[in-house]
Amino acid sequence: MGNAEFDNSTQGEVTRLLQRLDAGDEDALDRIFPLVYDELRRAAERQLRRERPGHTLQPTALVHEAFLKLSGQKLPDWKNRSHFFGVVARAMRQVLVDHARRRKAAKRGGGEEPAVITGDRIGFEVPMDELITLDEALNRLDEVNPRLRQVVEYRFFAGLSEKETADLLGITPRTAQRDWVKARAWLYKELYQDE
């Protein structure tokens, strides 16, 4: 979702359509979708690579379900393109968590491959059947530091780089890197406090 892949004319069109959406043009969301589809599909592919082989949710389905989730709810007042991608990243997170809940209800466990949250200094694995626990921890992190929660959503759920995350949040790449380390450390402590 970085600027290199998203030219200025497309950025301007997305911003214009978000403004129209805010003004009440309900069709604007449908016009945004084709403009951002390729970028969102690449992000979904990166996210789903963390899933076990043969995962039943495919990148195309993840993107479409995220957009369906958005279209089925009251949309926020769009601040800018960054806000839009943040909302989409959160919708993708919700789709993955809902999928994990359905899978867990159908199959209580089953030795699935873990999702890995890694990086320069701190890394940890989250088994996919514990994605629900991760979601709950992210909600608690949001109460402590909303930007750290956003960094995790952008990096882990949307698969963005530090630079892309920094661009979307309006911070430096170094700050995004520090936030990523802090967020992972906080989540590790929350998820594995008994160990």
mmCIF file of the C-alpha atoms, coordinates in Angstrom:
data_MODEL
# 
_entry.id   MODEL 
# 
loop_
_atom_site.group_PDB 
_atom_site.id 
_atom_site.type_symbol 
_atom_site.label_atom_id 
_atom_site.label_alt_id 
_atom_site.label_comp_id 
_atom_site.label_asym_id 
_atom_site.label_entity_id 
_atom_site.label_seq_id 
_atom_site.pdbx_PDB_ins_code 
_atom_site.Cartn_x 
_atom_site.Cartn_y 
_atom_site.Cartn_z 
_atom_site.occupancy 
_atom_site.B_iso_or_equiv 
_atom_site.pdbx_formal_charge 
_atom_site.auth_seq_id 
_atom_site.auth_comp_id 
_atom_site.auth_asym_id 
_atom_site.auth_atom_id 
_atom_site.pdbx_PDB_model_num 
ATOM 1   C CA . MET A 1 1   ? 0.000   0.000   0.000  1.00 0.00 ? 1   MET A CA 1 
ATOM 2   C CA . GLY A 1 2   ? 3.028   2.164   -0.394 1.00 0.00 ? 2   GLY A CA 1 
ATOM 3   C CA . ASN A 1 3   ? 3.308   5.291   -2.462 1.00 0.00 ? 3   ASN A CA 1 
ATOM 4   C CA . ALA A 1 4   ? 5.609   3.616   -4.998 1.00 0.00 ? 4   ALA A CA 1 
ATOM 5   C CA . GLU A 1 5   ? 2.802   1.274   -6.014 1.00 0.00 ? 5   GLU A CA 1 
ATOM 6   C CA . PHE A 1 6   ? 0.084   3.886   -5.724 1.00 0.00 ? 6   PHE A CA 1 
ATOM 7   C CA . ASP A 1 7   ? 0.601   6.785   -8.143 1.00 0.00 ? 7   ASP A CA 1 
ATOM 8   C CA . ASN A 1 8   ? -0.403  10.372  -7.339 1.00 0.00 ? 8   ASN A CA 1 
ATOM 9   C CA . SER A 1 9   ? -3.382  10.437  -9.694 1.00 0.00 ? 9   SER A CA 1 
ATOM 10  C CA . THR A 1 10  ? -4.835  7.329   -8.041 1.00 0.00 ? 10  THR A CA 1 
ATOM 11  C CA . GLN A 1 11  ? -4.149  8.777   -4.579 1.00 0.00 ? 11  GLN A CA 1 
ATOM 12  C CA . GLY A 1 12  ? -5.956  11.957  -5.599 1.00 0.00 ? 12  GLY A CA 1 
ATOM 13  C CA . GLU A 1 13  ? -8.901  10.018  -6.987 1.00 0.00 ? 13  GLU A CA 1 
ATOM 14  C CA . VAL A 1 14  ? -9.205  7.938   -3.803 1.00 0.00 ? 14  VAL A CA 1 
ATOM 15  C CA . THR A 1 15  ? -9.118  11.112  -1.702 1.00 0.00 ? 15  THR A CA 1 
ATOM 16  C CA . ARG A 1 16  ? -11.753 12.749  -3.928 1.00 0.00 ? 16  ARG A CA 1 
ATOM 17  C CA . LEU A 1 17  ? -14.009 9.695   -3.692 1.00 0.00 ? 17  LEU A CA 1 
ATOM 18  C CA . LEU A 1 18  ? -13.590 9.565   0.097  1.00 0.00 ? 18  LEU A CA 1 
ATOM 19  C CA . GLN A 1 19  ? -14.732 13.191  0.234  1.00 0.00 ? 19  GLN A CA 1 
ATOM 20  C CA . ARG A 1 20  ? -17.756 12.299  -1.900 1.00 0.00 ? 20  ARG A CA 1 
ATOM 21  C CA . LEU A 1 21  ? -18.468 9.347   0.374  1.00 0.00 ? 21  LEU A CA 1 
ATOM 22  C CA . ASP A 1 22  ? -18.418 11.719  3.358  1.00 0.00 ? 22  ASP A CA 1 
ATOM 23  C CA . ALA A 1 23  ? -20.800 14.015  1.503  1.00 0.00 ? 23  ALA A CA 1 
ATOM 24  C CA . GLY A 1 24  ? -23.302 11.157  1.231  1.00 0.00 ? 24  GLY A CA 1 
ATOM 25  C CA . ASP A 1 25  ? -22.444 9.608   -2.152 1.00 0.00 ? 25  ASP A CA 1 
ATOM 26  C CA . GLU A 1 26  ? -22.952 5.942   -1.229 1.00 0.00 ? 26  GLU A CA 1 
ATOM 27  C CA . ASP A 1 27  ? -21.711 4.769   -4.639 1.00 0.00 ? 27  ASP A CA 1 
ATOM 28  C CA . ALA A 1 28  ? -18.256 6.259   -4.001 1.00 0.00 ? 28  ALA A CA 1 
ATOM 29  C CA . LEU A 1 29  ? -17.127 3.211   -2.008 1.00 0.00 ? 29  LEU A CA 1 
ATOM 30  C CA . ASP A 1 30  ? -17.906 1.000   -5.010 1.00 0.00 ? 30  ASP A CA 1 
ATOM 31  C CA . ARG A 1 31  ? -15.778 3.289   -7.200 1.00 0.00 ? 31  ARG A CA 1 
ATOM 32  C CA . ILE A 1 32  ? -12.879 3.207   -4.713 1.00 0.00 ? 32  ILE A CA 1 
ATOM 33  C CA . PHE A 1 33  ? -12.734 -0.580  -4.718 1.00 0.00 ? 33  PHE A CA 1 
ATOM 34  C CA . PRO A 1 34  ? -11.245 -1.048  -8.238 1.00 0.00 ? 34  PRO A CA 1 
ATOM 35  C CA . LEU A 1 35  ? -8.695  1.707   -7.569 1.00 0.00 ? 35  LEU A CA 1 
ATOM 36  C CA . VAL A 1 36  ? -7.270  -0.007  -4.490 1.00 0.00 ? 36  VAL A CA 1 
ATOM 37  C CA . TYR A 1 37  ? -8.045  -3.644  -5.263 1.00 0.00 ? 37  TYR A CA 1 
ATOM 38  C CA . ASP A 1 38  ? -4.575  -4.712  -6.473 1.00 0.00 ? 38  ASP A CA 1 
ATOM 39  C CA . GLU A 1 39  ? -2.888  -3.107  -3.490 1.00 0.00 ? 39  GLU A CA 1 
ATOM 40  C CA . LEU A 1 40  ? -5.301  -4.715  -1.038 1.00 0.00 ? 40  LEU A CA 1 
ATOM 41  C CA . ARG A 1 41  ? -4.960  -8.109  -2.713 1.00 0.00 ? 41  ARG A CA 1 
ATOM 42  C CA . ARG A 1 42  ? -1.158  -7.965  -2.345 1.00 0.00 ? 42  ARG A CA 1 
ATOM 43  C CA . ALA A 1 43  ? -1.620  -7.115  1.344  1.00 0.00 ? 43  ALA A CA 1 
ATOM 44  C CA . ALA A 1 44  ? -4.059  -10.031 1.742  1.00 0.00 ? 44  ALA A CA 1 
ATOM 45  C CA . GLU A 1 45  ? -1.581  -12.380 0.052  1.00 0.00 ? 45  GLU A CA 1 
ATOM 46  C CA . ARG A 1 46  ? 1.144   -11.302 2.495  1.00 0.00 ? 46  ARG A CA 1 
ATOM 47  C CA . GLN A 1 47  ? -1.204  -11.846 5.428  1.00 0.00 ? 47  GLN A CA 1 
ATOM 48  C CA . LEU A 1 48  ? -2.424  -15.241 4.291  1.00 0.00 ? 48  LEU A CA 1 
ATOM 49  C CA . ARG A 1 49  ? 1.128   -16.514 3.747  1.00 0.00 ? 49  ARG A CA 1 
ATOM 50  C CA . ARG A 1 50  ? 1.254   -16.637 7.547  1.00 0.00 ? 50  ARG A CA 1 
ATOM 51  C CA . GLU A 1 51  ? -1.661  -19.050 7.614  1.00 0.00 ? 51  GLU A CA 1 
ATOM 52  C CA . ARG A 1 52  ? -1.324  -22.810 7.432  1.00 0.00 ? 52  ARG A CA 1 
ATOM 53  C CA . PRO A 1 53  ? -0.979  -24.361 3.950  1.00 0.00 ? 53  PRO A CA 1 
ATOM 54  C CA . GLY A 1 54  ? -4.314  -25.090 2.302  1.00 0.00 ? 54  GLY A CA 1 
ATOM 55  C CA . HIS A 1 55  ? -6.065  -22.306 4.218  1.00 0.00 ? 55  HIS A CA 1 
ATOM 56  C CA . THR A 1 56  ? -9.661  -22.044 3.060  1.00 0.00 ? 56  THR A CA 1 
ATOM 57  C CA . LEU A 1 57  ? -9.687  -18.242 2.954  1.00 0.00 ? 57  LEU A CA 1 
ATOM 58  C CA . GLN A 1 58  ? -8.009  -16.940 -0.204 1.00 0.00 ? 58  GLN A CA 1 
ATOM 59  C CA . PRO A 1 59  ? -6.617  -13.392 -0.736 1.00 0.00 ? 59  PRO A CA 1 
ATOM 60  C CA . THR A 1 60  ? -9.434  -12.441 -3.107 1.00 0.00 ? 60  THR A CA 1 
ATOM 61  C CA . ALA A 1 61  ? -12.030 -13.622 -0.592 1.00 0.00 ? 61  ALA A CA 1 
ATOM 62  C CA . LEU A 1 62  ? -10.299 -11.743 2.240  1.00 0.00 ? 62  LEU A CA 1 
ATOM 63  C CA . VAL A 1 63  ? -10.382 -8.476  0.278  1.00 0.00 ? 63  VAL A CA 1 
ATOM 64  C CA . HIS A 1 64  ? -13.992 -8.985  -0.822 1.00 0.00 ? 64  HIS A CA 1 
ATOM 65  C CA . GLU A 1 65  ? -15.154 -9.939  2.682  1.00 0.00 ? 65  GLU A CA 1 
ATOM 66  C CA . ALA A 1 66  ? -13.382 -6.897  4.135  1.00 0.00 ? 66  ALA A CA 1 
ATOM 67  C CA . PHE A 1 67  ? -15.174 -4.638  1.650  1.00 0.00 ? 67  PHE A CA 1 
ATOM 68  C CA . LEU A 1 68  ? -18.491 -6.356  2.332  1.00 0.00 ? 68  LEU A CA 1 
ATOM 69  C CA . LYS A 1 69  ? -17.916 -5.766  6.033  1.00 0.00 ? 69  LYS A CA 1 
ATOM 70  C CA . LEU A 1 70  ? -17.272 -2.086  5.308  1.00 0.00 ? 70  LEU A CA 1 
ATOM 71  C CA . SER A 1 71  ? -20.280 -1.687  3.060  1.00 0.00 ? 71  SER A CA 1 
ATOM 72  C CA . GLY A 1 72  ? -22.546 -3.310  5.634  1.00 0.00 ? 72  GLY A CA 1 
ATOM 73  C CA . GLN A 1 73  ? -21.806 -0.829  8.425  1.00 0.00 ? 73  GLN A CA 1 
ATOM 74  C CA . LYS A 1 74  ? -21.937 2.851   9.136  1.00 0.00 ? 74  LYS A CA 1 
ATOM 75  C CA . LEU A 1 75  ? -18.725 4.224   7.726  1.00 0.00 ? 75  LEU A CA 1 
ATOM 76  C CA . PRO A 1 76  ? -16.597 6.721   9.636  1.00 0.00 ? 76  PRO A CA 1 
ATOM 77  C CA . ASP A 1 77  ? -16.001 10.280  8.553  1.00 0.00 ? 77  ASP A CA 1 
ATOM 78  C CA . TRP A 1 78  ? -12.995 9.726   6.326  1.00 0.00 ? 78  TRP A CA 1 
ATOM 79  C CA . LYS A 1 79  ? -10.041 11.871  7.281  1.00 0.00 ? 79  LYS A CA 1 
ATOM 80  C CA . ASN A 1 80  ? -7.741  10.870  4.419  1.00 0.00 ? 80  ASN A CA 1 
ATOM 81  C CA . ARG A 1 81  ? -6.319  7.960   2.438  1.00 0.00 ? 81  ARG A CA 1 
ATOM 82  C CA . SER A 1 82  ? -4.339  6.764   5.476  1.00 0.00 ? 82  SER A CA 1 
ATOM 83  C CA . HIS A 1 83  ? -7.508  6.588   7.533  1.00 0.00 ? 83  HIS A CA 1 
ATOM 84  C CA . PHE A 1 84  ? -9.181  4.619   4.739  1.00 0.00 ? 84  PHE A CA 1 
ATOM 85  C CA . PHE A 1 85  ? -6.398  2.020   4.642  1.00 0.00 ? 85  PHE A CA 1 
ATOM 86  C CA . GLY A 1 86  ? -6.439  1.819   8.427  1.00 0.00 ? 86  GLY A CA 1 
ATOM 87  C CA . VAL A 1 87  ? -10.154 1.030   8.375  1.00 0.00 ? 87  VAL A CA 1 
ATOM 88  C CA . VAL A 1 88  ? -9.623  -1.565  5.642  1.00 0.00 ? 88  VAL A CA 1 
ATOM 89  C CA . ALA A 1 89  ? -6.756  -3.162  7.634  1.00 0.00 ? 89  ALA A CA 1 
ATOM 90  C CA . ARG A 1 90  ? -9.063  -3.374  10.652 1.00 0.00 ? 90  ARG A CA 1 
ATOM 91  C CA . ALA A 1 91  ? -11.811 -4.929  8.498  1.00 0.00 ? 91  ALA A CA 1 
ATOM 92  C CA . MET A 1 92  ? -9.301  -7.521  7.238  1.00 0.00 ? 92  MET A CA 1 
ATOM 93  C CA . ARG A 1 93  ? -8.352  -8.249  10.857 1.00 0.00 ? 93  ARG A CA 1 
ATOM 94  C CA . GLN A 1 94  ? -12.031 -8.733  11.744 1.00 0.00 ? 94  GLN A CA 1 
ATOM 95  C CA . VAL A 1 95  ? -12.562 -11.077 8.794  1.00 0.00 ? 95  VAL A CA 1 
ATOM 96  C CA . LEU A 1 96  ? -9.553  -13.185 9.837  1.00 0.00 ? 96  LEU A CA 1 
ATOM 97  C CA . VAL A 1 97  ? -10.691 -13.294 13.460 1.00 0.00 ? 97  VAL A CA 1 
ATOM 98  C CA . ASP A 1 98  ? -14.246 -14.217 12.431 1.00 0.00 ? 98  ASP A CA 1 
ATOM 99  C CA . HIS A 1 99  ? -12.807 -16.949 10.205 1.00 0.00 ? 99  HIS A CA 1 
ATOM 100 C CA . ALA A 1 100 ? -10.670 -18.223 13.119 1.00 0.00 ? 100 ALA A CA 1 
ATOM 101 C CA . ARG A 1 101 ? -13.725 -18.250 15.394 1.00 0.00 ? 101 ARG A CA 1 
ATOM 102 C CA . ARG A 1 102 ? -15.745 -20.265 12.890 1.00 0.00 ? 102 ARG A CA 1 
ATOM 103 C CA . ARG A 1 103 ? -12.837 -22.657 12.342 1.00 0.00 ? 103 ARG A CA 1 
ATOM 104 C CA . LYS A 1 104 ? -12.275 -23.038 16.083 1.00 0.00 ? 104 LYS A CA 1 
ATOM 105 C CA . ALA A 1 105 ? -15.946 -23.716 16.693 1.00 0.00 ? 105 ALA A CA 1 
ATOM 106 C CA . ALA A 1 106 ? -15.924 -26.343 13.945 1.00 0.00 ? 106 ALA A CA 1 
ATOM 107 C CA . LYS A 1 107 ? -12.655 -27.977 14.920 1.00 0.00 ? 107 LYS A CA 1 
ATOM 108 C CA . ARG A 1 108 ? -11.401 -27.153 18.456 1.00 0.00 ? 108 ARG A CA 1 
ATOM 109 C CA . GLY A 1 109 ? -7.660  -26.923 17.697 1.00 0.00 ? 109 GLY A CA 1 
ATOM 110 C CA . GLY A 1 110 ? -5.934  -29.317 15.354 1.00 0.00 ? 110 GLY A CA 1 
ATOM 111 C CA . GLY A 1 111 ? -2.216  -28.535 15.200 1.00 0.00 ? 111 GLY A CA 1 
ATOM 112 C CA . GLU A 1 112 ? -2.432  -25.610 12.803 1.00 0.00 ? 112 GLU A CA 1 
ATOM 113 C CA . GLU A 1 113 ? 0.693   -23.762 11.765 1.00 0.00 ? 113 GLU A CA 1 
ATOM 114 C CA . PRO A 1 114 ? 1.339   -20.582 13.773 1.00 0.00 ? 114 PRO A CA 1 
ATOM 115 C CA . ALA A 1 115 ? 1.181   -17.032 12.477 1.00 0.00 ? 115 ALA A CA 1 
ATOM 116 C CA . VAL A 1 116 ? 4.543   -15.420 13.113 1.00 0.00 ? 116 VAL A CA 1 
ATOM 117 C CA . ILE A 1 117 ? 5.034   -11.861 14.331 1.00 0.00 ? 117 ILE A CA 1 
ATOM 118 C CA . THR A 1 118 ? 8.725   -11.229 13.817 1.00 0.00 ? 118 THR A CA 1 
ATOM 119 C CA . GLY A 1 119 ? 11.108  -8.389  13.253 1.00 0.00 ? 119 GLY A CA 1 
ATOM 120 C CA . ASP A 1 120 ? 14.493  -6.977  14.023 1.00 0.00 ? 120 ASP A CA 1 
ATOM 121 C CA . ARG A 1 121 ? 14.610  -7.599  17.762 1.00 0.00 ? 121 ARG A CA 1 
ATOM 122 C CA . ILE A 1 122 ? 11.507  -9.326  19.046 1.00 0.00 ? 122 ILE A CA 1 
ATOM 123 C CA . GLY A 1 123 ? 9.495   -12.051 17.436 1.00 0.00 ? 123 GLY A CA 1 
ATOM 124 C CA . PHE A 1 124 ? 6.843   -14.457 18.547 1.00 0.00 ? 124 PHE A CA 1 
ATOM 125 C CA . GLU A 1 125 ? 4.407   -16.912 17.065 1.00 0.00 ? 125 GLU A CA 1 
ATOM 126 C CA . VAL A 1 126 ? 0.657   -16.853 17.437 1.00 0.00 ? 126 VAL A CA 1 
ATOM 127 C CA . PRO A 1 127 ? -1.061  -20.150 16.616 1.00 0.00 ? 127 PRO A CA 1 
ATOM 128 C CA . MET A 1 128 ? -3.936  -19.360 14.293 1.00 0.00 ? 128 MET A CA 1 
ATOM 129 C CA . ASP A 1 129 ? -6.436  -20.820 16.749 1.00 0.00 ? 129 ASP A CA 1 
ATOM 130 C CA . GLU A 1 130 ? -5.170  -18.131 19.159 1.00 0.00 ? 130 GLU A CA 1 
ATOM 131 C CA . LEU A 1 131 ? -5.874  -15.321 16.702 1.00 0.00 ? 131 LEU A CA 1 
ATOM 132 C CA . ILE A 1 132 ? -8.952  -14.538 18.785 1.00 0.00 ? 132 ILE A CA 1 
ATOM 133 C CA . THR A 1 133 ? -6.719  -14.024 21.829 1.00 0.00 ? 133 THR A CA 1 
ATOM 134 C CA . LEU A 1 134 ? -4.475  -11.756 19.746 1.00 0.00 ? 134 LEU A CA 1 
ATOM 135 C CA . ASP A 1 135 ? -7.530  -9.753  18.709 1.00 0.00 ? 135 ASP A CA 1 
ATOM 136 C CA . GLU A 1 136 ? -8.533  -9.288  22.360 1.00 0.00 ? 136 GLU A CA 1 
ATOM 137 C CA . ALA A 1 137 ? -4.972  -8.220  23.228 1.00 0.00 ? 137 ALA A CA 1 
ATOM 138 C CA . LEU A 1 138 ? -5.029  -5.692  20.373 1.00 0.00 ? 138 LEU A CA 1 
ATOM 139 C CA . ASN A 1 139 ? -8.236  -4.229  21.776 1.00 0.00 ? 139 ASN A CA 1 
ATOM 140 C CA . ARG A 1 140 ? -6.465  -3.777  25.138 1.00 0.00 ? 140 ARG A CA 1 
ATOM 141 C CA . LEU A 1 141 ? -3.433  -2.277  23.372 1.00 0.00 ? 141 LEU A CA 1 
ATOM 142 C CA . ASP A 1 142 ? -5.752  0.210   21.676 1.00 0.00 ? 142 ASP A CA 1 
ATOM 143 C CA . GLU A 1 143 ? -6.809  1.457   25.122 1.00 0.00 ? 143 GLU A CA 1 
ATOM 144 C CA . VAL A 1 144 ? -3.157  1.941   26.112 1.00 0.00 ? 144 VAL A CA 1 
ATOM 145 C CA . ASN A 1 145 ? -1.764  3.295   22.829 1.00 0.00 ? 145 ASN A CA 1 
ATOM 146 C CA . PRO A 1 146 ? -3.949  3.446   19.694 1.00 0.00 ? 146 PRO A CA 1 
ATOM 147 C CA . ARG A 1 147 ? -0.980  4.129   17.398 1.00 0.00 ? 147 ARG A CA 1 
ATOM 148 C CA . LEU A 1 148 ? 0.747   0.928   18.492 1.00 0.00 ? 148 LEU A CA 1 
ATOM 149 C CA . ARG A 1 149 ? -2.441  -0.986  17.657 1.00 0.00 ? 149 ARG A CA 1 
ATOM 150 C CA . GLN A 1 150 ? -2.480  0.668   14.239 1.00 0.00 ? 150 GLN A CA 1 
ATOM 151 C CA . VAL A 1 151 ? 1.149   -0.302  13.650 1.00 0.00 ? 151 VAL A CA 1 
ATOM 152 C CA . VAL A 1 152 ? 0.304   -3.944  14.381 1.00 0.00 ? 152 VAL A CA 1 
ATOM 153 C CA . GLU A 1 153 ? -2.734  -3.841  12.085 1.00 0.00 ? 153 GLU A CA 1 
ATOM 154 C CA . TYR A 1 154 ? -0.716  -2.291  9.261  1.00 0.00 ? 154 TYR A CA 1 
ATOM 155 C CA . ARG A 1 155 ? 2.345   -4.522  9.706  1.00 0.00 ? 155 ARG A CA 1 
ATOM 156 C CA . PHE A 1 156 ? 0.763   -7.846  10.697 1.00 0.00 ? 156 PHE A CA 1 
ATOM 157 C CA . PHE A 1 157 ? -2.736  -7.812  9.237  1.00 0.00 ? 157 PHE A CA 1 
ATOM 158 C CA . ALA A 1 158 ? -2.145  -5.682  6.138  1.00 0.00 ? 158 ALA A CA 1 
ATOM 159 C CA . GLY A 1 159 ? 1.467   -6.827  5.640  1.00 0.00 ? 159 GLY A CA 1 
ATOM 160 C CA . LEU A 1 160 ? 2.870   -3.327  5.161  1.00 0.00 ? 160 LEU A CA 1 
ATOM 161 C CA . SER A 1 161 ? 6.540   -2.419  5.472  1.00 0.00 ? 161 SER A CA 1 
ATOM 162 C CA . GLU A 1 162 ? 7.887   0.006   8.077  1.00 0.00 ? 162 GLU A CA 1 
ATOM 163 C CA . LYS A 1 163 ? 8.075   2.743   5.454  1.00 0.00 ? 163 LYS A CA 1 
ATOM 164 C CA . GLU A 1 164 ? 4.504   2.145   4.261  1.00 0.00 ? 164 GLU A CA 1 
ATOM 165 C CA . THR A 1 165 ? 3.289   2.130   7.860  1.00 0.00 ? 165 THR A CA 1 
ATOM 166 C CA . ALA A 1 166 ? 5.203   5.338   8.606  1.00 0.00 ? 166 ALA A CA 1 
ATOM 167 C CA . ASP A 1 167 ? 3.751   7.028   5.516  1.00 0.00 ? 167 ASP A CA 1 
ATOM 168 C CA . LEU A 1 168 ? 0.201   6.090   6.457  1.00 0.00 ? 168 LEU A CA 1 
ATOM 169 C CA . LEU A 1 169 ? 0.597   7.229   10.073 1.00 0.00 ? 169 LEU A CA 1 
ATOM 170 C CA . GLY A 1 170 ? 2.539   10.399  9.239  1.00 0.00 ? 170 GLY A CA 1 
ATOM 171 C CA . ILE A 1 171 ? 5.554   9.363   11.336 1.00 0.00 ? 171 ILE A CA 1 
ATOM 172 C CA . THR A 1 172 ? 9.174   8.650   10.483 1.00 0.00 ? 172 THR A CA 1 
ATOM 173 C CA . PRO A 1 173 ? 10.236  5.120   9.507  1.00 0.00 ? 173 PRO A CA 1 
ATOM 174 C CA . ARG A 1 174 ? 12.450  5.054   12.631 1.00 0.00 ? 174 ARG A CA 1 
ATOM 175 C CA . THR A 1 175 ? 9.420   5.857   14.823 1.00 0.00 ? 175 THR A CA 1 
ATOM 176 C CA . ALA A 1 176 ? 7.422   3.148   13.034 1.00 0.00 ? 176 ALA A CA 1 
ATOM 177 C CA . GLN A 1 177 ? 10.261  0.718   13.724 1.00 0.00 ? 177 GLN A CA 1 
ATOM 178 C CA . ARG A 1 178 ? 10.359  1.639   17.430 1.00 0.00 ? 178 ARG A CA 1 
ATOM 179 C CA . ASP A 1 179 ? 6.557   1.397   17.652 1.00 0.00 ? 179 ASP A CA 1 
ATOM 180 C CA . TRP A 1 180 ? 6.671   -2.042  16.028 1.00 0.00 ? 180 TRP A CA 1 
ATOM 181 C CA . VAL A 1 181 ? 9.224   -3.247  18.583 1.00 0.00 ? 181 VAL A CA 1 
ATOM 182 C CA . LYS A 1 182 ? 7.187   -1.768  21.468 1.00 0.00 ? 182 LYS A CA 1 
ATOM 183 C CA . ALA A 1 183 ? 3.916   -3.231  20.192 1.00 0.00 ? 183 ALA A CA 1 
ATOM 184 C CA . ARG A 1 184 ? 5.387   -6.717  19.738 1.00 0.00 ? 184 ARG A CA 1 
ATOM 185 C CA . ALA A 1 185 ? 6.958   -6.610  23.200 1.00 0.00 ? 185 ALA A CA 1 
ATOM 186 C CA . TRP A 1 186 ? 3.660   -5.489  24.741 1.00 0.00 ? 186 TRP A CA 1 
ATOM 187 C CA . LEU A 1 187 ? 1.719   -8.190  22.890 1.00 0.00 ? 187 LEU A CA 1 
ATOM 188 C CA . TYR A 1 188 ? 4.254   -10.862 23.796 1.00 0.00 ? 188 TYR A CA 1 
ATOM 189 C CA . LYS A 1 189 ? 3.885   -9.952  27.461 1.00 0.00 ? 189 LYS A CA 1 
ATOM 190 C CA . GLU A 1 190 ? 0.078   -9.981  27.187 1.00 0.00 ? 190 GLU A CA 1 
ATOM 191 C CA . LEU A 1 191 ? -0.103  -13.264 25.278 1.00 0.00 ? 191 LEU A CA 1 
ATOM 192 C CA . TYR A 1 192 ? 2.556   -15.162 27.183 1.00 0.00 ? 192 TYR A CA 1 
ATOM 193 C CA . GLN A 1 193 ? 2.501   -13.595 30.653 1.00 0.00 ? 193 GLN A CA 1 
ATOM 194 C CA . ASP A 1 194 ? 2.138   -16.998 32.341 1.00 0.00 ? 194 ASP A CA 1 
ATOM 195 C CA . GLU A 1 195 ? 5.255   -18.435 30.692 1.00 0.00 ? 195 GLU A CA 1 
# 
